[in-house]
Amino acid sequence: MEIWKNIKTEKKWFLTFLLVHFVVWFGVALIRAVLPADSLEGIYWGSLLDFGSPKHPPLAAWITYFSYLPFKADWSIYFISQLFIVAGFVYTYRLARYFLDENQSMLSVIVLEGCWIYSYITGYYGFNPDVVLMFTLPAITFYFYNCMKDNKGSDWLKMGILVGLSLLNKYQTILLVVAMAIWAVIFNPKTYRNKFFYASVLIAFLIFSPHLFWLIKYEFFPFLYYDRELNIINGYNHLTSPLMFVGMQIVCIIGTLTIYFLYRLKFARKLDFIKEYNKKQFWFLLIITFAPCLIHTLIGLCYGSDIRPRWGYVFWYMLGIMLFYFFPAKTEKEEFKFILKSSYLVMLIVFLSLGTILTVEKNYRSRYPVAKVFGDLKSIWAAKYDTPLKYIGGDSEWSFPISIYGDTHPINIMDTFGYKNPWIDEEDLKKSGAIIIDRDSDNVIKETRQACPYLSEDYVIEPAEYKFFVHNALKMPREYTVSIYVVPPVKQ
């Protein structure tokens, strides 16, 4: 208690902000009836205890699974999600201290509440590889800056570990590595003659290597997911995809920009660009922040690929630092208080909006009646066969909730995008049979063919309709009609 009394007022406000942010977005767990699809996928993938998954390296899945395992409670996923985000805030603050004074450093974090990836998106999507990046990217950047400044072996060690873990979480980490490499080539070329640099690279490689060997073993099949994601819709996509990507980045950060510029207007601060600055710091902020998003944009422009806007959101952690660095202004107690209150207001508006959506929406993604659906599927199965329903397949949004929440936790036949599923014993599947569930009959036919490749080409698949109701928190119903197919056990 004595320690708290000795902390200056603004620092208390900052620490309180971190706590409030944690509690508010952890509170989403009380609103949703089922976990988001990304979190359900992570739990299931993590339970395989393998060095890879159908879409990503394994780290986020392992964290999701082992966070869920002790309590089997949804709140544990939101808890670990906010731990990672707040830890990322702390590293952003530590990084900011190299560029800004104490008050501005704290405010550079607080204004990030206006970026919807820190509020709405993590509230809606729970925990996934992007949430891990929201911690690892600012932490890597912090230690990289330390390495460039002081060249301490301990910082190189920490950076190597973090880069390795971040790559073990999501391949997208390589874009930050590229940005750091560009800056180092221009402003610190001696880096590439530094023994600590090579030791750090070796450490990162050793951490990532189990997944690399796993990729080689399975012929890089997760890349089939990205091949499908980066599809060319039409010739105009060369223009529309990058424009959509850039436009959605602006949407993502508009809340932060609004908070910042309202503060400048409120206190009549002229928006003068910085006149005297450290060249290395200036370009550090620009290159590390913008290079990853620029690379995404160029990929869309050159290849016409469908670049997902969310891939760029995780790289805006230095936005607050840039605003206070490039447009210097006074930030004493009154200014601090205004920005803090504005951020709380944004937090409240977004939380109430999300809470309202999750309360009134009759969407299977947040209100899936798993017990009812799985009970019906087991009844359909039991009417034909006297063995337990062991396998469930189809679209992950329909099948994963059943695998996680269903009382017997049927084995999920995951979509491996055309590659032979390495986690399924085909002979056992053949002997046991399965139910495939998806939104329409064409998808069920396609998913059945992929899930059960032993079926002959002339085997006729005739899906049946299945109807059920989803109720929102106000008990208002919405009827869903999906398609199912019962894959019969094959007698040996």
C-alpha positions as CSV (number, residue, x, y, z in Angstrom):
1,M,0.0,0.0,0.0
2,E,2.9,2.3,0.8
3,I,4.3,1.7,-2.7
4,W,1.0,2.7,-4.3
5,K,1.0,6.0,-2.3
6,N,4.4,6.8,-3.7
7,I,3.4,6.4,-7.3
8,K,2.6,9.6,-9.1
9,T,-1.0,10.3,-10.1
10,E,-0.6,9.7,-13.8
11,K,1.1,6.4,-13.3
12,K,-1.7,5.3,-11.0
13,W,-4.2,6.3,-13.8
14,F,-2.2,4.3,-16.3
15,L,-2.0,1.1,-14.1
16,T,-5.7,1.5,-13.4
17,F,-6.4,1.7,-17.2
18,L,-4.5,-1.6,-17.8
19,L,-6.6,-3.2,-15.1
20,V,-9.9,-1.8,-16.4
21,H,-9.1,-2.8,-19.9
22,F,-8.3,-6.4,-18.7
23,V,-11.5,-6.6,-16.7
24,V,-13.8,-5.1,-19.3
25,W,-12.7,-7.3,-22.2
26,F,-12.4,-10.4,-20.0
27,G,-16.1,-9.7,-19.2
28,V,-17.1,-10.7,-22.7
29,A,-16.9,-14.3,-21.4
30,L,-20.1,-13.6,-19.5
31,I,-22.0,-12.6,-22.6
32,R,-21.2,-15.3,-25.2
33,A,-22.9,-18.7,-25.0
34,V,-20.1,-20.4,-26.9
35,L,-16.5,-19.6,-27.6
36,P,-15.5,-17.9,-30.9
37,A,-14.5,-20.3,-33.8
38,D,-10.8,-19.3,-33.6
39,S,-10.7,-20.3,-29.9
40,L,-12.6,-23.6,-30.5
41,E,-10.2,-24.4,-33.3
42,G,-7.2,-23.6,-31.0
43,I,-8.5,-25.9,-28.2
44,Y,-8.9,-28.8,-30.6
45,W,-5.7,-28.3,-32.5
46,G,-3.8,-27.9,-29.2
47,S,-5.3,-31.2,-27.9
48,L,-3.5,-33.0,-30.8
49,L,-0.1,-32.0,-29.2
50,D,1.5,-31.9,-32.6
51,F,4.0,-29.4,-34.0
52,G,1.5,-28.0,-36.6
53,S,-2.1,-27.5,-37.4
54,P,-4.1,-27.1,-40.6
55,K,-3.5,-23.4,-40.8
56,H,-0.8,-22.2,-38.4
57,P,2.3,-23.2,-36.4
58,P,1.3,-24.8,-33.1
59,L,2.1,-22.2,-30.3
60,A,-1.3,-20.4,-30.1
61,A,-3.1,-23.7,-30.2
62,W,-1.0,-25.1,-27.4
63,I,-1.6,-22.0,-25.3
64,T,-5.4,-22.1,-26.0
65,Y,-5.6,-25.8,-25.1
66,F,-3.6,-25.7,-21.9
67,S,-5.4,-22.6,-20.8
68,Y,-8.8,-24.3,-21.3
69,L,-7.8,-27.7,-19.9
70,P,-7.6,-27.0,-16.1
71,F,-11.1,-25.5,-15.8
72,K,-12.9,-26.5,-19.1
73,A,-14.4,-23.0,-18.8
74,D,-14.8,-20.3,-21.5
75,W,-13.6,-17.5,-19.2
76,S,-10.1,-19.0,-19.1
77,I,-9.7,-18.2,-22.9
78,Y,-10.6,-14.6,-22.4
79,F,-8.4,-14.4,-19.3
80,I,-5.3,-15.6,-21.2
81,S,-6.2,-13.4,-24.1
82,Q,-6.2,-10.2,-22.0
83,L,-3.0,-11.3,-20.3
84,F,-1.3,-11.3,-23.6
85,I,-2.8,-8.0,-24.7
86,V,-1.9,-6.2,-21.4
87,A,1.6,-7.7,-21.6
88,G,1.9,-6.2,-25.1
89,F,0.8,-2.9,-23.7
90,V,3.6,-3.0,-21.2
91,Y,6.2,-3.6,-23.8
92,T,4.7,-0.9,-26.0
93,Y,5.1,1.5,-23.0
94,R,8.7,0.3,-22.4
95,L,9.5,0.9,-26.1
96,A,7.8,4.3,-26.0
97,R,10.2,5.5,-23.2
98,Y,13.0,5.6,-25.7
99,F,11.1,8.1,-27.8
100,L,8.8,10.0,-25.4
101,D,8.6,11.3,-21.8
102,E,6.8,9.4,-19.1
103,N,3.3,10.9,-19.6
104,Q,3.4,10.6,-23.4
105,S,4.7,7.0,-23.1
106,M,1.7,6.0,-21.0
107,L,-0.7,7.9,-23.3
108,S,0.8,6.2,-26.4
109,V,-0.6,3.0,-24.9
110,I,-3.9,4.4,-23.6
111,V,-4.9,5.9,-27.0
112,L,-4.6,2.4,-28.5
113,E,-8.0,1.6,-26.9
114,G,-9.3,3.4,-30.0
115,C,-7.8,0.6,-32.3
116,W,-10.6,-1.9,-32.6
117,I,-8.2,-4.9,-32.6
118,Y,-7.6,-4.1,-28.9
119,S,-11.3,-3.9,-28.0
120,Y,-14.0,-5.2,-30.4
121,I,-12.0,-7.8,-32.2
122,T,-10.4,-9.4,-29.2
123,G,-13.7,-9.3,-27.5
124,Y,-15.4,-11.0,-30.4
125,Y,-12.7,-13.5,-31.4
126,G,-11.3,-14.4,-28.0
127,F,-7.8,-16.0,-28.4
128,N,-6.0,-16.8,-31.6
129,P,-2.5,-16.4,-33.1
130,D,-3.2,-12.6,-33.7
131,V,-3.5,-12.1,-29.9
132,V,-0.2,-13.8,-29.4
133,L,1.3,-11.4,-32.0
134,M,-0.1,-8.5,-30.0
135,F,2.4,-9.5,-27.3
136,T,5.3,-10.8,-29.3
137,L,5.6,-8.1,-31.9
138,P,6.0,-5.1,-29.4
139,A,8.3,-7.3,-27.3
140,I,10.5,-8.2,-30.3
141,T,10.6,-4.6,-31.3
142,F,11.6,-3.5,-27.8
143,Y,14.5,-5.9,-27.7
144,F,15.5,-5.2,-31.2
145,Y,15.8,-1.5,-30.4
146,N,17.9,-2.4,-27.3
147,C,20.1,-4.6,-29.4
148,M,20.7,-1.8,-31.9
149,K,21.4,0.7,-29.1
150,D,23.4,-1.3,-26.6
151,N,24.4,-4.5,-28.3
152,K,24.0,-6.6,-25.1
153,G,24.1,-10.4,-25.5
154,S,21.2,-10.8,-23.1
155,D,19.0,-8.6,-25.3
156,W,20.0,-10.6,-28.4
157,L,19.2,-13.8,-26.5
158,K,15.7,-12.5,-25.5
159,M,15.0,-11.3,-29.1
160,G,16.0,-14.7,-30.6
161,I,13.7,-16.5,-28.2
162,L,10.8,-14.2,-28.9
163,V,11.3,-14.3,-32.7
164,G,11.4,-18.1,-32.5
165,L,8.3,-18.3,-30.4
166,S,6.5,-15.7,-32.6
167,L,7.3,-17.7,-35.8
168,L,6.1,-20.8,-34.0
169,N,2.9,-18.9,-33.5
170,K,2.3,-17.4,-37.0
171,Y,4.3,-17.1,-40.2
172,Q,3.4,-13.4,-40.4
173,T,6.1,-12.6,-37.9
174,I,8.5,-12.7,-40.8
175,L,7.2,-9.4,-42.0
176,L,8.4,-7.7,-38.8
177,V,11.8,-9.5,-39.3
178,V,12.0,-8.1,-42.8
179,A,11.2,-4.6,-41.5
180,M,13.9,-4.9,-38.9
181,A,16.4,-6.2,-41.5
182,I,15.6,-3.2,-43.8
183,W,16.2,-0.7,-40.9
184,A,19.4,-2.5,-39.9
185,V,20.8,-2.5,-43.4
186,I,20.3,1.2,-43.7
187,F,21.2,2.4,-40.3
188,N,23.3,-0.2,-38.6
189,P,25.0,-2.5,-41.3
190,K,27.5,-3.7,-38.7
191,T,24.7,-5.8,-37.3
192,Y,25.5,-8.5,-39.9
193,R,29.1,-8.8,-38.7
194,N,27.9,-9.2,-35.1
195,K,28.3,-12.6,-33.4
196,F,25.3,-11.9,-31.2
197,F,23.2,-11.4,-34.3
198,Y,24.0,-14.9,-35.6
199,A,23.5,-16.4,-32.2
200,S,20.1,-14.8,-32.0
201,V,19.2,-16.1,-35.5
202,L,20.4,-19.6,-34.5
203,I,18.2,-19.6,-31.3
204,A,15.2,-18.5,-33.3
205,F,15.8,-21.2,-35.9
206,L,16.2,-23.9,-33.2
207,I,12.9,-22.9,-31.6
208,F,11.1,-22.9,-34.9
209,S,12.8,-26.0,-36.3
210,P,10.4,-28.7,-34.9
211,H,7.6,-27.0,-36.8
212,L,9.8,-26.7,-39.9
213,F,10.6,-30.5,-39.8
214,W,6.9,-31.1,-39.3
215,L,6.1,-29.0,-42.4
216,I,8.7,-31.0,-44.5
217,K,7.2,-34.3,-43.2
218,Y,3.7,-33.3,-44.3
219,E,4.7,-31.5,-47.5
220,F,3.9,-28.0,-46.3
221,F,0.2,-28.8,-46.5
222,P,-0.9,-25.8,-44.2
223,F,0.2,-23.6,-47.0
224,L,-2.8,-24.9,-49.0
225,Y,-4.9,-22.8,-46.6
226,Y,-3.1,-19.7,-47.6
227,D,-3.2,-20.6,-51.2
228,R,-7.0,-20.8,-50.8
229,E,-7.1,-17.5,-48.8
230,L,-5.0,-15.7,-51.3
231,N,-7.3,-16.4,-54.2
232,I,-7.8,-14.2,-57.2
233,I,-11.5,-13.3,-57.5
234,N,-11.2,-11.3,-60.7
235,G,-8.9,-9.0,-62.6
236,Y,-10.0,-6.0,-60.7
237,N,-8.8,-7.6,-57.5
238,H,-5.3,-6.3,-58.2
239,L,-6.7,-2.9,-57.3
240,T,-9.7,-3.6,-55.1
241,S,-7.9,-5.9,-52.7
242,P,-5.1,-3.5,-51.7
243,L,-7.6,-0.6,-51.6
244,M,-9.8,-2.6,-49.3
245,F,-6.8,-3.6,-47.2
246,V,-5.6,0.1,-46.8
247,G,-9.2,1.3,-46.2
248,M,-9.7,-1.2,-43.4
249,Q,-6.4,-0.3,-41.7
250,I,-7.7,3.3,-41.5
251,V,-11.0,2.0,-40.0
252,C,-9.0,0.0,-37.5
253,I,-7.0,3.1,-36.2
254,I,-9.7,5.7,-36.7
255,G,-10.7,5.6,-33.0
256,T,-7.1,6.3,-31.9
257,L,-6.7,9.1,-34.4
258,T,-10.0,10.6,-33.2
259,I,-8.9,10.6,-29.5
260,Y,-5.6,12.1,-30.4
261,F,-6.9,14.9,-32.6
262,L,-9.7,15.8,-30.2
263,Y,-7.1,16.3,-27.5
264,R,-5.2,18.6,-29.9
265,L,-8.4,20.6,-30.6
266,K,-9.5,20.7,-26.9
267,F,-6.3,22.2,-25.8
268,A,-5.7,24.3,-28.9
269,R,-2.4,22.6,-29.7
270,K,-1.0,23.5,-33.1
271,L,-0.4,20.4,-35.2
272,D,3.3,21.1,-36.0
273,F,5.4,18.3,-37.3
274,I,8.6,17.5,-35.3
275,K,11.5,19.8,-36.4
276,E,14.4,18.3,-34.5
277,Y,14.6,14.6,-34.3
278,N,17.0,11.6,-34.2
279,K,17.2,10.3,-37.8
280,K,17.6,6.7,-36.7
281,Q,14.6,6.9,-34.4
282,F,12.5,8.7,-37.0
283,W,13.0,6.0,-39.6
284,F,12.8,3.2,-37.0
285,L,9.2,4.2,-36.3
286,L,8.2,4.6,-39.9
287,I,9.9,1.4,-41.2
288,I,8.9,-0.9,-38.4
289,T,5.3,0.3,-38.5
290,F,4.6,0.7,-42.2
291,A,6.8,-1.9,-43.9
292,P,4.7,-4.9,-42.9
293,C,1.4,-3.3,-44.1
294,L,3.1,-2.0,-47.3
295,I,4.3,-5.6,-48.0
296,H,0.7,-6.8,-47.7
297,T,-0.5,-4.1,-50.0
298,L,2.1,-4.9,-52.6
299,I,1.2,-8.6,-52.6
300,G,-2.4,-7.7,-53.3
301,L,-1.4,-5.2,-56.0
302,C,1.1,-7.5,-57.8
303,Y,-0.7,-10.8,-57.4
304,G,-4.3,-9.8,-57.2
305,S,-4.5,-11.8,-54.0
306,D,-7.4,-11.4,-51.5
307,I,-5.4,-9.8,-48.7
308,R,-7.4,-10.0,-45.4
309,P,-7.4,-6.6,-43.6
310,R,-7.0,-8.3,-40.2
311,W,-3.5,-9.4,-41.2
312,G,-2.4,-5.8,-40.9
313,Y,-4.2,-4.8,-37.7
314,V,-1.5,-6.4,-35.4
315,F,1.2,-4.0,-36.7
316,W,-0.3,-0.8,-35.3
317,Y,1.1,-1.1,-31.8
318,M,3.4,1.9,-32.3
319,L,0.7,4.2,-33.6
320,G,0.4,6.1,-30.3
321,I,4.2,6.5,-30.1
322,M,4.3,7.9,-33.7
323,L,1.5,10.4,-33.0
324,F,3.2,11.8,-29.9
325,Y,6.7,11.7,-31.5
326,F,5.9,13.2,-34.9
327,F,3.5,15.9,-33.5
328,P,5.0,17.0,-30.1
329,A,2.7,18.7,-27.6
330,K,2.3,19.3,-23.9
331,T,0.8,16.4,-22.0
332,E,0.5,17.3,-18.4
333,K,-2.2,16.3,-15.9
334,E,-5.2,18.0,-17.6
335,E,-4.3,16.7,-21.0
336,F,-3.6,13.3,-19.6
337,K,-7.0,13.2,-17.9
338,F,-8.8,14.2,-21.1
339,I,-7.2,11.5,-23.2
340,L,-7.8,8.9,-20.5
341,K,-11.5,9.8,-20.2
342,S,-11.8,9.8,-24.0
343,S,-10.3,6.3,-24.1
344,Y,-12.6,5.1,-21.3
345,L,-15.6,6.5,-23.3
346,V,-14.5,4.6,-26.4
347,M,-14.1,1.5,-24.3
348,L,-17.6,1.9,-22.9
349,I,-19.2,2.6,-26.3
350,V,-17.5,-0.4,-28.0
351,F,-18.2,-2.7,-25.0
352,L,-21.9,-1.7,-24.9
353,S,-22.1,-2.1,-28.7
354,L,-20.5,-5.5,-28.6
355,G,-22.6,-6.5,-25.6
356,T,-25.8,-5.5,-27.3
357,I,-24.9,-7.4,-30.5
358,L,-24.0,-10.5,-28.5
359,T,-27.2,-10.2,-26.5
360,V,-29.7,-9.6,-29.3
361,E,-28.1,-11.5,-32.2
362,K,-29.5,-14.9,-33.0
363,N,-26.3,-16.1,-34.5
364,Y,-25.0,-19.7,-34.3
365,R,-21.5,-18.3,-33.9
366,S,-22.2,-16.9,-30.5
367,R,-25.4,-18.8,-29.5
368,Y,-24.9,-22.3,-30.9
369,P,-27.2,-24.7,-29.0
370,V,-24.7,-27.5,-28.9
371,A,-26.5,-29.8,-26.4
372,K,-29.6,-29.7,-28.6
373,V,-27.8,-30.2,-31.9
374,F,-25.5,-32.9,-30.7
375,G,-28.4,-34.7,-29.0
376,D,-30.4,-34.7,-32.3
377,L,-27.4,-35.9,-34.3
378,K,-26.8,-38.8,-31.8
379,S,-30.5,-39.7,-32.1
380,I,-30.2,-39.7,-35.9
381,W,-27.2,-41.9,-35.6
382,A,-28.7,-44.2,-33.0
383,A,-31.7,-44.8,-35.2
384,K,-29.4,-46.5,-37.8
385,Y,-26.5,-47.9,-35.8
386,D,-25.9,-49.3,-32.4
387,T,-22.4,-47.9,-32.1
388,P,-21.5,-44.5,-30.6
389,L,-21.1,-41.5,-32.9
390,K,-17.3,-41.3,-32.8
391,Y,-16.5,-38.8,-35.7
392,I,-17.9,-35.4,-36.7
393,G,-16.9,-33.4,-39.7
394,G,-17.8,-30.6,-42.0
395,D,-17.4,-26.8,-41.7
396,S,-15.4,-26.0,-38.6
397,E,-18.0,-23.5,-37.4
398,W,-20.6,-26.2,-37.1
399,S,-18.4,-29.2,-36.1
400,F,-15.8,-27.8,-33.7
401,P,-18.4,-26.6,-31.0
402,I,-19.7,-30.2,-31.0
403,S,-16.2,-31.7,-30.5
404,I,-15.4,-29.3,-27.7
405,Y,-18.8,-29.0,-25.8
406,G,-20.4,-32.3,-26.8
407,D,-20.7,-34.6,-23.9
408,T,-18.7,-37.4,-25.6
409,H,-16.4,-35.1,-27.5
410,P,-16.4,-36.8,-30.9
411,I,-13.2,-36.7,-33.0
412,N,-13.2,-33.9,-35.4
413,I,-12.4,-34.6,-39.1
414,M,-10.7,-31.3,-39.8
415,D,-10.5,-29.6,-43.2
416,T,-6.9,-30.1,-44.4
417,F,-7.6,-28.4,-47.7
418,G,-7.2,-31.5,-49.9
419,Y,-4.2,-33.0,-48.1
420,K,-4.6,-36.4,-46.4
421,N,-5.5,-35.7,-42.7
422,P,-2.5,-36.8,-40.6
423,W,-4.6,-37.0,-37.4
424,I,-7.3,-39.4,-38.5
425,D,-6.9,-43.2,-38.6
426,E,-8.6,-43.8,-41.9
427,E,-9.3,-47.5,-41.1
428,D,-10.9,-46.6,-37.8
429,L,-13.0,-43.9,-39.5
430,K,-14.0,-46.4,-42.1
431,K,-15.0,-48.9,-39.5
432,S,-16.8,-46.3,-37.3
433,G,-18.6,-44.0,-39.7
434,A,-19.3,-40.3,-39.2
435,I,-21.7,-37.4,-39.5
436,I,-20.8,-34.5,-41.7
437,I,-22.6,-31.1,-41.1
438,D,-22.4,-28.0,-43.2
439,R,-24.6,-25.1,-44.3
440,D,-25.8,-26.6,-47.6
441,S,-25.9,-29.9,-49.5
442,D,-23.1,-29.0,-52.0
443,N,-20.7,-28.3,-49.1
444,V,-21.7,-31.5,-47.3
445,I,-21.0,-33.5,-50.4
446,K,-17.6,-31.8,-50.9
447,E,-16.7,-32.2,-47.2
448,T,-17.7,-35.8,-47.1
449,R,-15.5,-36.6,-50.1
450,Q,-12.6,-34.9,-48.4
451,A,-13.2,-36.4,-45.0
452,C,-13.7,-39.9,-46.3
453,P,-11.4,-40.3,-49.3
454,Y,-12.0,-44.1,-49.2
455,L,-15.5,-43.6,-50.7
456,S,-15.5,-44.5,-54.4
457,E,-16.3,-41.9,-57.1
458,D,-19.6,-43.5,-57.9
459,Y,-20.7,-43.6,-54.3
460,V,-23.9,-41.5,-54.1
461,I,-24.0,-38.9,-51.3
462,E,-27.5,-37.6,-50.5
463,P,-27.5,-35.1,-47.7
464,A,-30.6,-34.5,-45.6
465,E,-31.9,-31.2,-44.1
466,Y,-31.7,-30.6,-40.4
467,K,-33.4,-27.7,-38.7
468,F,-32.9,-26.2,-35.3
469,F,-33.5,-23.0,-33.4
470,V,-30.9,-20.5,-32.1
471,H,-32.2,-18.3,-29.2
472,N,-30.6,-15.0,-28.2
473,A,-30.2,-13.9,-24.6
474,L,-33.7,-12.5,-24.8
475,K,-35.0,-16.0,-25.8
476,M,-36.0,-14.8,-29.2
477,P,-35.7,-17.6,-31.8
478,R,-34.2,-17.9,-35.2
479,E,-34.5,-21.1,-37.3
480,Y,-31.4,-22.5,-39.1
481,T,-31.5,-25.1,-41.8
482,V,-28.3,-27.0,-42.4
483,S,-27.4,-30.2,-44.3
484,I,-26.1,-33.3,-42.8
485,Y,-24.9,-36.7,-44.1
486,V,-24.5,-39.9,-42.2
487,V,-21.4,-41.7,-43.5
488,P,-22.2,-45.4,-42.7
489,P,-19.7,-47.7,-41.0
490,V,-18.1,-50.1,-43.4
491,K,-18.3,-53.7,-42.3
492,Q,-14.9,-55.3,-42.4
